[in-house]
Amino acid sequence: MERTSTIYVAGHRGMVGSAIVRELHRQGYKNIITRTHNELELRCQDAVEQFFAEQQPEYVFLAAAKVGGIVANNDAPADFMYDNMIMEMNVIHSAWKNNCKKLEFLGSSCIYPRLAPQPMKESCLLTGALEQTNEAYALAKISGLKYCEYLNRQYGTHYISVMPTNLYGPNDNYHPTHSHVLPALIRRFHEAKENGLTNVTCWGDGSPLREFLYVDDLAELCVFLMNHYDGNETVNAGTGKEVSIRKLTEIVAKIVGYKGNISWDTSKPNGTPQKLLDITKAKKLGWTYKTELEEGIRLAYEDFLNNPMRAER
């Protein structure tokens, strides 16, 4: 990308999209196009096609998505599948129709089989059953990355896909039931501290292992890959380190300043037992993460405290 290239970031108000915009600005890119949901409905094919025909973006970061934690995915699988699949297909197809030079599709590590060998290599895609609690979202993301792959194969496009591990950081969603585990814990422990609660109950037994990547580190990789990677196989984005959910709750409680008891509701689902990405490919390309987990959680908690509207979502 040239510093004057026309760059469209889909989903610029979300956690990933906003981080990509920050990184592009930091690196001196001047011509960044964004549209809010009210300005452009990505689920409407006609609107998306008109936007691409008028704006003719040269490069596209596709970070727009309907996202949520276990509860949201379990309660509304049809919505998660439809919304994500239709948004992806509309944007990718319109980019192809308008001769976009390069598109980068943002997926999720949930695309890999529930019991995939750990750490999970990019090549383990479609080698086993998915985690049932977020299968609909995973299927939509697999469809998006496969459509990019098929366009590359059939038409010689340069569309790439990035599969991040669990993300957190500025502009996260802290909704009490529809958020992912780390922001949900930040809100829960903060409110417990503010209300003087002596106990916080968490889902499952705390045994699952998870990997977490600070979103600004992902954004740096996304811009790096747009400039330096062409390939049909997706690229994993993570830290190569994992932490148990039980340990994570202890870290969050410490950073938030909650000093009460933590108990576990084992009648609730744990989700996938382990989700660690193999990040060998990203490292070989020359990228590595910078933000360690505790420092990242401190930064995320500062964002939570300083963005009251975000905390209400």
C-alpha positions as a printed NumPy array, in Angstrom:
array([[  0.   ,   0.   ,   0.   ],
       [  1.133,   3.53 ,  -0.756],
       [  0.58 ,   6.207,   1.884],
       [ -1.977,   7.787,  -0.475],
       [ -3.778,   4.54 ,  -1.399],
       [ -7.548,   4.462,  -0.936],
       [ -8.174,   2.109,   1.999],
       [-11.603,   0.99 ,   3.221],
       [-11.882,  -0.361,   6.773],
       [-15.199,  -2.175,   7.191],
       [-16.271,  -2.224,  10.825],
       [-14.177,   0.763,  11.907],
       [-16.196,   1.329,  15.081],
       [-15.57 ,  -2.162,  16.414],
       [-12.608,  -3.235,  18.485],
       [-10.598,  -4.682,  15.565],
       [-11.577,  -2.125,  12.95 ],
       [-10.832,   0.85 ,  15.197],
       [ -7.431,  -0.626,  16.058],
       [ -6.632,  -1.038,  12.342],
       [ -7.606,   2.597,  11.717],
       [ -5.333,   3.709,  14.587],
       [ -2.456,   1.68 ,  13.167],
       [ -2.966,   3.019,   9.644],
       [ -2.928,   6.582,  10.968],
       [  0.158,   5.808,  13.051],
       [  1.979,   4.613,   9.946],
       [  0.999,   7.687,   7.944],
       [ -1.76 ,   6.402,   5.648],
       [ -3.872,   9.375,   4.616],
       [ -6.826,   8.165,   2.555],
       [ -8.9  ,   5.957,   4.851],
       [-12.585,   5.421,   4.05 ],
       [-15.048,   4.455,   6.791],
       [-18.825,   4.165,   7.01 ],
       [-21.034,   3.694,  10.05 ],
       [-23.817,   1.122,  10.091],
       [-26.351,   3.896,   9.481],
       [-24.366,   5.16 ,   6.493],
       [-23.837,   1.741,   4.903],
       [-25.803,  -1.424,   5.662],
       [-23.367,  -4.206,   4.813],
       [-26.167,  -6.758,   4.762],
       [-27.744,  -4.936,   1.798],
       [-26.106,  -6.075,  -1.432],
       [-27.298,  -3.098,  -3.493],
       [-25.95 ,  -0.591,  -0.963],
       [-22.566,  -2.304,  -0.778],
       [-22.26 ,  -2.555,  -4.552],
       [-23.118,   1.126,  -4.938],
       [-20.565,   2.102,  -2.288],
       [-17.759,   0.159,  -3.989],
       [-18.686,   1.485,  -7.423],
       [-18.567,   5.068,  -6.153],
       [-15.552,   4.895,  -3.829],
       [-13.378,   2.371,  -5.693],
       [-11.214,   1.422,  -2.687],
       [ -7.858,  -0.096,  -3.637],
       [ -7.421,  -1.996,  -0.379],
       [-10.028,  -3.408,   2.024],
       [ -9.737,  -4.554,   5.632],
       [-12.881,  -6.601,   6.341],
       [-13.248,  -6.369,  10.118],
       [-17.033,  -5.944,  10.262],
       [-18.777,  -8.794,  12.071],
       [-21.555,  -9.706,  14.457],
       [-19.706, -11.039,  17.507],
       [-20.527, -12.304,  20.986],
       [-19.645, -14.797,  23.692],
       [-21.018, -18.26 ,  24.471],
       [-24.49 , -17.034,  25.507],
       [-25.024, -14.836,  22.452],
       [-23.778, -17.501,  20.023],
       [-25.853, -20.22 ,  21.685],
       [-29.05 , -18.157,  21.806],
       [-28.993, -16.781,  18.25 ],
       [-27.062, -19.118,  15.916],
       [-29.233, -18.288,  12.898],
       [-28.602, -14.555,  13.358],
       [-24.875, -15.048,  13.763],
       [-24.655, -17.199,  10.659],
       [-26.823, -15.018,   8.427],
       [-25.484, -11.609,   9.472],
       [-21.842, -12.6  ,   9.2  ],
       [-22.147, -14.573,   6.009],
       [-24.163, -11.936,   4.154],
       [-21.828,  -9.102,   5.224],
       [-18.742, -11.03 ,   4.169],
       [-20.094, -12.109,   0.824],
       [-21.376,  -8.646,  -0.06 ],
       [-18.067,  -6.921,   0.732],
       [-15.762,  -9.548,  -0.794],
       [-17.871,  -9.893,  -3.931],
       [-18.104,  -6.13 ,  -4.452],
       [-14.364,  -5.762,  -3.928],
       [-13.804,  -8.359,  -6.659],
       [-16.328,  -6.767,  -9.035],
       [-14.592,  -3.394,  -8.652],
       [-11.035,  -4.693,  -9.102],
       [ -9.858,  -4.057,  -5.563],
       [ -6.093,  -4.65 ,  -5.468],
       [ -6.118,  -6.547,  -2.183],
       [ -8.545,  -7.531,   0.56 ],
       [ -7.804,  -8.821,   4.046],
       [-10.481, -10.908,   5.757],
       [-10.55 , -11.09 ,   9.568],
       [-11.782, -14.371,  10.982],
       [-11.503, -16.148,  14.322],
       [ -9.692, -19.095,  15.846],
       [-13.086, -20.769,  16.394],
       [-12.894, -21.91 ,  12.748],
       [-10.644, -24.767,  13.855],
       [-11.942, -28.134,  15.125],
       [-12.943, -28.325,  18.769],
       [-10.409, -31.048,  19.496],
       [ -7.702, -29.972,  17.052],
       [ -4.109, -30.865,  17.973],
       [ -2.541, -28.1  ,  20.046],
       [ -1.183, -25.647,  19.094],
       [ -3.507, -25.358,  16.105],
       [ -1.832, -24.991,  12.728],
       [ -3.526, -23.253,   9.812],
       [ -3.596, -26.613,   8.03 ],
       [ -5.971, -28.194,  10.596],
       [ -8.937, -26.297,   9.151],
       [-11.866, -28.623,   8.302],
       [-10.212, -31.704,   9.811],
       [-12.773, -32.248,  12.583],
       [-16.023, -31.156,  14.261],
       [-16.45 , -27.565,  15.429],
       [-17.305, -26.381,  18.94 ],
       [-21.121, -26.535,  19.072],
       [-21.582, -23.345,  21.104],
       [-20.245, -21.143,  18.297],
       [-20.586, -23.401,  15.263],
       [-22.786, -20.958,  13.323],
       [-20.282, -18.114,  13.661],
       [-17.404, -20.438,  12.762],
       [-19.177, -21.699,   9.634],
       [-19.752, -18.135,   8.472],
       [-16.08 , -17.269,   8.983],
       [-14.957, -20.424,   7.175],
       [-17.194, -19.442,   4.265],
       [-15.592, -16.011,   4.096],
       [-12.028, -17.254,   4.052],
       [-12.907, -19.974,   1.535],
       [-14.561, -17.447,  -0.779],
       [-11.331, -15.418,  -0.704],
       [ -9.381, -18.585,  -1.477],
       [-11.659, -19.51 ,  -4.375],
       [-11.457, -16.021,  -5.885],
       [ -7.679, -16.22 ,  -5.724],
       [ -7.726, -19.614,  -7.407],
       [-10.277, -18.78 , -10.088],
       [ -9.578, -15.118, -10.83 ],
       [ -6.048, -14.458,  -9.597],
       [ -7.046, -12.009,  -6.869],
       [ -4.826, -11.211,  -3.888],
       [ -7.197, -11.753,  -0.985],
       [ -5.761, -12.939,   2.327],
       [ -7.226, -14.095,   5.645],
       [ -6.076, -13.609,   9.236],
       [ -7.35 , -15.763,  12.106],
       [ -6.843, -14.081,  15.486],
       [ -7.029, -15.772,  18.836],
       [ -9.2  , -14.251,  21.596],
       [ -8.876, -10.471,  21.363],
       [ -9.28 ,  -7.7  ,  23.926],
       [ -8.48 ,  -4.017,  24.293],
       [ -9.89 ,  -0.56 ,  23.514],
       [-13.457,  -0.436,  22.13 ],
       [-14.283,  -3.932,  23.365],
       [-17.868,  -4.972,  24.068],
       [-18.57 ,  -5.131,  27.806],
       [-22.19 ,  -6.258,  27.585],
       [-23.063,  -8.346,  30.697],
       [-24.264, -11.39 ,  28.704],
       [-23.235, -10.891,  25.056],
       [-19.526, -10.161,  25.505],
       [-16.508, -12.449,  25.402],
       [-14.914, -13.831,  28.537],
       [-12.243, -11.217,  29.281],
       [-14.354,  -8.043,  28.907],
       [-17.218,  -9.816,  30.702],
       [-14.894, -10.484,  33.649],
       [-13.686,  -6.878,  33.682],
       [-17.245,  -5.61 ,  33.958],
       [-18.338,  -8.264,  36.453],
       [-15.451,  -7.671,  38.868],
       [-15.695,  -3.897,  38.502],
       [-19.399,  -3.933,  39.362],
       [-18.793,  -6.378,  42.218],
       [-16.168,  -4.033,  43.654],
       [-18.403,  -0.972,  43.233],
       [-21.369,  -2.735,  44.87 ],
       [-19.363,  -4.303,  47.698],
       [-20.203,  -7.888,  46.728],
       [-18.395, -10.583,  48.657],
       [-18.693, -13.249,  45.945],
       [-18.537, -13.439,  42.151],
       [-19.73 , -16.612,  40.387],
       [-18.076, -17.558,  37.088],
       [-19.194, -20.091,  34.505],
       [-17.783, -23.616,  34.253],
       [-14.965, -24.952,  36.36 ],
       [-12.18 , -22.605,  35.252],
       [-10.144, -25.347,  33.591],
       [-10.292, -24.333,  29.881],
       [ -7.093, -22.848,  28.506],
       [ -7.242, -19.696,  26.406],
       [ -4.853, -17.469,  24.505],
       [ -5.358, -13.684,  24.438],
       [ -3.955, -11.076,  22.049],
       [ -4.098,  -7.311,  22.617],
       [ -5.985,  -5.816,  19.687],
       [ -3.372,  -3.175,  18.796],
       [ -0.837,  -5.964,  18.299],
       [ -3.265,  -7.625,  15.885],
       [ -3.723,  -4.342,  14.005],
       [  0.023,  -4.053,  13.5  ],
       [  0.058,  -7.578,  12.037],
       [ -2.916,  -6.796,   9.774],
       [ -1.179,  -3.821,   8.163],
       [  2.076,  -5.79 ,   7.952],
       [  0.371,  -8.677,   6.141],
       [ -1.422,  -6.364,   3.735],
       [  1.991,  -5.117,   2.68 ],
       [  4.062,  -8.281,   2.864],
       [  1.931, -11.433,   2.489],
       [  0.258, -13.106,  -0.455],
       [ -0.989, -16.648,   0.01 ],
       [ -4.106, -18.773,  -0.002],
       [ -3.615, -20.237,   3.448],
       [ -4.795, -18.137,   6.369],
       [ -2.332, -16.672,   8.895],
       [ -2.845, -17.262,  12.619],
       [ -2.476, -14.306,  14.982],
       [ -1.728, -14.943,  18.638],
       [  0.897, -14.931,  21.371],
       [  1.732, -18.626,  21.576],
       [  0.905, -18.469,  25.312],
       [ -2.173, -19.7  ,  27.146],
       [ -3.759, -19.182,  30.544],
       [ -6.53 , -21.057,  32.349],
       [ -9.839, -19.278,  32.783],
       [ -9.406, -19.692,  36.533],
       [ -6.043, -17.915,  36.445],
       [ -7.464, -15.253,  34.147],
       [-10.22 , -14.44 ,  36.65 ],
       [ -7.598, -14.027,  39.362],
       [ -5.563, -11.637,  37.198],
       [ -8.619,  -9.558,  36.269],
       [ -9.808,  -9.422,  39.892],
       [ -6.362,  -8.211,  40.993],
       [ -6.138,  -5.497,  38.328],
       [ -9.699,  -4.298,  38.962],
       [ -9.114,  -4.348,  42.711],
       [-11.798,  -6.856,  43.664],
       [-10.907,  -8.655,  46.898],
       [-13.93 , -10.92 ,  47.411],
       [-14.423, -14.636,  46.794],
       [-14.593, -16.275,  43.346],
       [-16.831, -19.355,  42.973],
       [-17.653, -21.546,  39.96 ],
       [-20.974, -22.714,  38.523],
       [-20.109, -26.091,  37.015],
       [-23.627, -26.478,  35.577],
       [-22.641, -23.893,  32.937],
       [-20.635, -24.853,  29.827],
       [-16.866, -24.557,  29.664],
       [-16.694, -24.254,  25.892],
       [-13.699, -25.601,  23.978],
       [-11.163, -27.121,  26.421],
       [ -8.121, -25.582,  24.737],
       [ -7.562, -23.083,  21.923],
       [ -3.899, -22.299,  21.337],
       [ -2.777, -21.132,  17.917],
       [  0.435, -22.12 ,  16.19 ],
       [  1.922, -18.739,  15.212],
       [  5.023, -20.094,  13.476],
       [  3.982, -18.644,  10.125],
       [  3.502, -15.102,  11.441],
       [  6.852, -15.261,  13.233],
       [  8.621, -16.451,  10.092],
       [  7.106, -13.521,   8.22 ],
       [  8.711, -11.216,  10.782],
       [  5.943, -10.371,  13.251],
       [  5.624, -10.923,  16.976],
       [  3.239,  -9.563,  19.599],
       [  4.352,  -6.841,  22.042],
       [  1.789,  -6.555,  24.84 ],
       [  1.887,  -9.035,  27.719],
       [ -1.433, -10.127,  29.213],
       [ -1.384,  -8.238,  32.526],
       [ -0.319,  -4.975,  30.888],
       [ -2.98 ,  -5.424,  28.221],
       [ -5.695,  -6.042,  30.816],
       [ -4.637,  -2.866,  32.661],
       [ -4.985,  -0.921,  29.412],
       [ -8.367,  -2.546,  28.709],
       [ -9.617,  -1.686,  32.202],
       [ -8.549,   1.937,  31.7  ],
       [-10.566,   1.948,  28.475],
       [-13.571,   0.529,  30.317],
       [-13.359,   3.212,  32.988],
       [-12.833,   6.075,  30.545],
       [-15.602,   5.099,  28.113],
       [-18.893,   5.052,  30.037],
       [-20.964,   4.501,  26.879],
       [-18.808,   1.472,  26.079],
       [-19.387,   0.105,  29.553],
       [-23.148,   0.316,  29.053],
       [-23.202,  -1.835,  25.906]])
